Amino acid sequence: MTWDQRAALLEVKDLKVHFPVRTSLMTQMVQGNRGQRWVKAVDGVSFSVARGRTLGLAGESGCGKTTTAKTLVRLYRPTTGQVVFEGTDIANLGGRELTSFRHRAQMVFQDPYESLNPRFNVQAVLEEPLVIHGMKSAKERLARVMETLEIVGLTPPSVYLSRFPHQMSGGQRQRVAIARALVLRPSFVVADEPVSMLDVSIRAGILNLMKQLIRNMNMAGMYISHDLSLIRYMCDRTGIMYLGRIVEIGETDDVVRKPMHPYAQALLSAVPVPEVTHEEIKVPLEGEPPNPVDLPPGCRFGPRCGRRMDICTRVEPRPMAVGNGRWVECHLYRQTPDQADQEMVGNE
């Protein structure tokens, strides 16, 4: 299933990433042998990203956004499902094939001070990927580093080559982190909360930079954030995640202006609006998210949903097309009266 109607550079099909739960010997003796238990961090998501487009993933902490992102660049291996990049399923790549893939897919991490080696100056930080991927000429590496520093707005580049991370501001460090992702000229870039550690005064510059680079360099991008206002500014399409599932996905303006899934409605209602021209409708969230190890039967959002029905406690909803490339995973939008019965059969 392809979510984006354009030709996809990256297509994710029913991706699952489960982690085993480690328990102590004492816990096993007290609780008895229940078999291996799993944290279902990502539990069956599907989407696609086209060149020149950015997909945003939003949701509460622990919903699976970062795990999804790291799996797309193969920092995690999928449990099941497919991650098809330029026609190749990267799920089981290894050796030279995996190295070749990572030349084309890069990630910008949340905290540049943690992700940059404090013992490397800027030149060493940016040259390391080039060395790993076989650029042997020191002259060519320096030229690529200088060009990339100019692209991310660190000019003149010669001033920054010898600086270490602690000698730069937060915004400059994040630009170096972006430059490290771009120095290999990838076709896909993932940004995981790239401005959350920065002052508000410099966030706009970093966001504008990333938005322009994705379009000007014709890359595909993914932007991970819990801030829906930033998602709206950065992304062409937006997916709302909850407990490892994408419960709604579509064009960003559609999702933001008129969210359909109750969880998406609750998230959007919590976003502060500076100029209120109409009566605000708050959608409350009941309780806390369920344990991802012991998910509730039926809809995993059901225990917190103010619009839950009887079917929500019995049948897990499936993605349903609602027009304009938009999909919603909710029983409120069943297309036919007997669809619930069909879903029940599919879940038996």
C-alpha positions in Angstrom: 0.0 0.0 0.0 1.4 3.4 -1.0 0.3 6.3 1.0 1.8 9.1 -1.1 0.4 9.3 -4.6 3.7 10.4 -6.1 6.4 8.0 -7.2 8.0 6.8 -3.9 11.7 6.9 -3.2 11.1 5.1 0.1 8.1 2.7 0.7 7.4 1.1 4.0 5.1 -1.9 4.1 3.6 -3.3 7.4 6.8 -2.5 9.3 7.1 -4.0 12.8 9.9 -3.5 15.3 9.5 -5.5 18.5 12.1 -5.6 21.4 12.3 -8.5 23.9 11.5 -7.7 27.5 14.3 -8.7 29.8 13.3 -9.9 33.2 15.3 -10.9 36.3 15.5 -14.5 37.5 13.5 -13.5 40.6 10.7 -12.0 38.5 10.5 -15.1 36.4 10.3 -17.3 39.5 7.5 -15.1 41.0 5.5 -14.6 37.8 6.0 -18.1 36.4 6.9 -19.0 32.8 4.8 -16.8 30.6 7.1 -17.1 27.6 9.0 -14.3 25.8 7.2 -11.0 26.0 7.8 -8.1 23.6 7.6 -4.3 23.5 5.8 -3.5 20.3 7.5 -0.2 19.6 6.4 -0.2 15.9 3.6 -2.5 15.1 2.6 -2.5 11.5 3.0 0.9 9.8 2.9 1.7 6.1 3.8 4.9 4.2 5.9 6.2 1.4 8.0 9.3 0.8 8.7 10.9 -2.6 11.7 13.0 -3.7 11.3 16.7 -2.9 8.7 15.8 -0.3 8.8 15.6 3.5 6.8 13.3 5.7 6.2 14.3 9.3 5.6 11.9 12.2 3.9 13.3 15.3 2.7 11.8 18.6 3.3 11.5 22.3 6.7 10.3 23.7 6.9 6.6 23.4 4.6 6.3 20.4 7.4 4.8 18.1 8.5 7.8 16.1 12.2 7.6 16.8 12.2 3.8 16.5 10.6 4.1 13.1 13.2 6.7 12.0 16.2 4.6 13.1 14.8 1.6 11.4 14.5 3.5 8.1 18.3 4.1 8.2 18.9 0.6 9.4 20.2 1.5 12.9 17.5 -1.0 14.0 16.7 -4.2 12.0 13.0 -4.7 11.3 11.2 -7.6 13.0 8.9 -8.0 10.0 7.8 -6.0 7.1 9.5 -4.2 4.2 11.5 -1.0 3.9 11.9 -0.6 0.1 14.4 2.1 -0.8 14.9 2.8 -4.5 13.4 -0.6 -5.3 15.5 -2.6 -2.8 14.3 -4.0 0.5 16.9 -2.9 3.0 15.5 -5.0 5.9 18.2 -7.7 5.5 21.0 -5.8 3.9 24.5 -6.4 5.2 28.2 -5.8 4.4 28.9 -3.7 1.4 25.2 -3.5 0.4 24.4 -1.9 3.8 27.3 0.5 3.5 26.2 1.5 0.0 22.7 2.2 1.4 23.9 4.3 4.2 25.8 6.5 1.6 22.3 7.4 0.3 20.3 7.6 3.6 21.4 9.8 6.5 20.0 11.0 9.8 20.2 14.3 11.8 20.0 13.5 15.5 18.3 15.5 18.2 21.2 16.7 20.3 24.2 17.8 18.2 26.4 18.0 21.3 25.8 14.3 22.0 26.0 13.2 18.3 29.2 15.0 17.4 32.6 13.6 18.6 34.0 16.2 21.0 37.6 15.1 20.0 37.0 15.9 16.3 37.1 19.3 14.9 34.6 20.3 12.1 36.9 19.1 9.3 37.4 15.7 10.9 33.7 15.3 11.6 32.8 16.0 8.0 35.7 14.1 6.4 35.1 10.9 8.4 32.0 9.8 6.3 33.9 10.5 3.1 36.8 8.4 4.2 34.5 5.5 5.2 32.8 5.6 1.8 35.9 5.6 -0.2 36.9 9.2 -1.2 40.6 8.8 -1.0 41.8 12.2 -2.3 42.4 14.6 0.6 42.0 17.5 -1.8 38.6 16.3 -3.0 37.5 15.7 0.6 38.4 19.2 1.7 36.6 20.7 -1.3 33.5 18.7 -0.5 33.7 19.7 3.2 34.1 23.4 2.2 31.2 23.2 -0.2 28.9 21.6 2.3 29.7 24.1 5.0 28.7 26.9 2.6 25.5 25.0 1.8 24.5 24.9 5.5 25.3 28.6 6.0 28.6 28.3 7.9 30.6 30.9 6.0 33.4 31.5 5.4 34.0 27.8 5.8 37.7 28.1 6.5 36.8 29.8 9.8 35.0 26.7 11.1 37.3 23.9 9.9 39.5 23.8 13.1 36.7 24.4 15.6 35.6 21.8 18.0 31.9 21.3 19.1 32.4 23.1 22.4 33.7 26.2 20.6 30.4 26.7 18.7 26.9 27.8 19.6 24.0 25.4 19.6 22.8 26.6 16.2 26.3 26.2 14.7 26.6 22.7 16.1 23.3 21.7 14.6 24.4 23.1 11.2 27.5 21.0 11.4 25.3 17.9 12.2 23.2 18.7 9.1 26.4 19.2 7.1 27.6 15.8 8.2 24.3 14.2 7.0 24.6 16.1 3.6 28.3 15.7 2.9 27.7 12.3 1.2 24.9 13.9 -0.9 22.2 11.4 0.2 18.8 11.1 -1.4 17.0 10.5 1.9 17.4 12.4 5.2 15.7 11.8 8.5 15.6 14.6 11.1 14.7 13.5 14.7 13.6 16.6 16.7 16.5 18.6 15.2 15.6 21.9 16.9 14.3 20.7 20.3 17.7 21.5 22.0 18.0 24.9 20.4 16.8 28.4 21.5 13.6 29.6 20.0 15.5 32.5 18.4 17.6 30.2 16.1 15.0 27.5 15.4 13.6 29.3 12.4 16.9 29.5 10.7 17.6 25.8 11.1 14.1 24.8 9.9 14.3 27.1 6.9 17.6 25.6 6.0 16.4 22.0 6.1 13.2 22.8 4.2 15.2 24.5 1.4 17.8 21.8 1.2 15.3 19.0 0.8 13.6 20.8 -2.1 16.7 22.3 -3.8 18.6 19.0 -3.6 15.5 16.9 -4.6 15.8 14.7 -1.5 13.1 12.8 0.3 12.8 13.9 4.0 11.3 12.7 7.2 10.8 15.0 10.1 10.1 13.7 13.6 8.5 15.9 16.2 5.9 16.2 19.0 5.4 19.8 18.0 2.6 20.0 15.4 3.2 23.6 14.6 6.7 22.7 13.4 5.3 19.7 11.5 2.9 21.9 9.8 5.6 24.3 8.7 8.1 21.6 7.6 6.1 18.8 6.1 4.0 18.1 3.0 2.4 15.0 4.5 1.8 14.1 8.2 1.3 10.9 10.0 -0.1 10.7 13.6 1.4 7.8 15.6 0.0 6.2 18.7 1.5 3.1 20.4 3.3 1.9 17.3 0.6 2.5 14.8 -0.1 5.4 12.3 -3.7 6.2 13.2 -4.0 9.0 10.6 -2.0 10.1 7.6 -2.6 12.6 4.8 -1.6 15.9 3.3 -0.5 18.1 6.2 -3.1 20.9 5.6 -5.9 18.3 5.6 -4.7 16.6 8.8 -4.1 19.9 10.7 -7.2 21.8 9.6 -9.6 18.9 10.1 -8.2 15.9 12.0 -10.4 12.9 11.8 -9.0 10.4 14.3 -10.0 11.2 17.9 -6.4 11.0 19.0 -5.3 13.4 16.2 -8.2 15.7 17.3 -6.9 15.7 20.9 -3.4 16.5 19.8 -4.5 19.4 17.6 -6.8 20.8 20.2 -3.8 21.1 22.6 -1.8 23.3 20.2 -2.0 26.9 21.4 -3.6 29.4 18.9 -2.4 33.0 19.1 -5.5 34.5 17.5 -8.7 32.7 18.2 -11.4 33.6 15.7 -13.8 30.9 16.7 -14.8 28.9 19.7 -12.1 26.4 20.7 -13.2 22.8 21.2 -10.9 20.9 23.5 -10.8 17.2 23.1 -9.7 15.6 26.4 -7.5 12.5 26.6 -8.6 10.1 29.3 -6.0 8.3 31.4 -2.5 7.2 30.4 -1.3 5.3 27.3 -1.6 1.5 27.8 1.5 -0.7 28.4 3.1 -1.4 25.0 3.9 -4.9 26.3 0.2 -5.7 27.2 -1.9 -3.9 24.6 -5.7 -3.8 25.1 -7.9 -5.8 22.8 -9.5 -4.1 19.9 -8.5 -0.4 19.3 -5.4 0.4 21.3 -6.6 4.0 21.7 -10.1 2.8 22.9 -9.4 3.0 26.7 -8.6 6.8 26.3 -11.2 7.7 23.6 -14.3 9.6 24.5 -16.1 8.3 21.3 -15.4 4.6 21.8 -18.1 2.1 20.8 -18.6 -1.5 21.7 -16.7 -2.7 18.6 -13.7 -0.7 19.7 -13.2 -3.1 22.6 -13.3 -6.2 20.3 -11.9 -5.4 16.9 -8.6 -3.7 16.0 -9.4 -1.1 13.3 -7.7 -1.2 9.9 -6.6 1.8 7.8 -9.4 3.2 5.7 -9.1 5.5 2.7 -11.2 8.7 3.2 -10.1 10.6 0.0 -7.3 12.8 -1.2 -4.6 10.3 -0.3 -5.7 10.3 3.3 -6.1 7.2 5.6 -7.7 6.9 9.0 -7.5 3.9 11.4 -10.8 4.3 13.3 -14.1 2.4 13.4 -16.0 5.8 13.2 -15.2 5.8 9.4 -16.3 2.3 8.4 -17.2 2.4 4.8 -20.0 -0.2 4.8 -22.3 -1.5 7.5 -20.9 -5.0 7.4 -17.2 -3.9 7.4 -17.0 -4.5 11.1 -18.0 -8.1 10.6 -15.3 -8.5 7.9 -12.7 -7.0 10.2 -13.8 -9.4 13.0 -13.2 -12.3 10.7 -9.8 -11.0 9.7 -8.8 -10.7 13.3 -9.8 -14.2 14.3 
